[in-house]
Amino acid sequence: MMNAPKFAIVLSGCGVYDGSEIQEAVALMLAIDERGCEYQCFAPNTWQARTMDHFTGESTAIAGDADNRNVLAESARIARGNILDLREFHADDFDAIVFPGGFGAALNLSDFAVRGAECEVNEEVKRAIEESYAAKIVIGAMCIAPVVLARVLGKHKVKLTIGRDKDTAKGICKMGAVHQECAVDEACVDDENRVVTTPAYMLAKSIKQVYQGAGVLVDEMLELM
């Protein structure tokens, strides 16, 4: 019997305003599990760009503050402790790598939220994406996370979606990628580059819609394996 397809899930913290969007991450895990596949969570071992109070919406710390939080430690909350430092990721061990959204993708995995198309990507995140692309495993992303792929893979003219947000789409195109508008329950599939993306909470109005998009994302990724 063949081994079940294995996904690496890269988290960026815990909470929509400063880390991974929790509902997107959980919907993705559930979609993978329901299809009989396996996953292992990873996160970069670095400090968050900021820490937010998700009740008040106010910043409580920024990078360098003593009470700021660690991306790996916060991501472990979503993964129930079953998580590895992204330094331990090796593309040859997986069939796919996928990035949920949340501001952490644009603050911790990259600084797109601050610098837009001139953003830089965390070195371990960049390595993981480049290694995955070279190994020809399938790469996926949800919500705002496709901007990270655009920055690393734009030179390959990768096709991506963040839904219909025109300003973010312009940023994606400035990085060399191609943006395709997409509905919340659809996925943009780049067969040539083996990349699949879906809008999630860039368009979603409910967790049900996020889950529908996550299911389509996983199905399309499996088709490329």
Summary of the structure (lengths in Angstrom):
residues: 225
radius of gyration: 15.7
end to end distance: 16.6
largest distance: 51.5
contacts: 849
relative contact order: 0.17
helix: 41%
strand: 20%
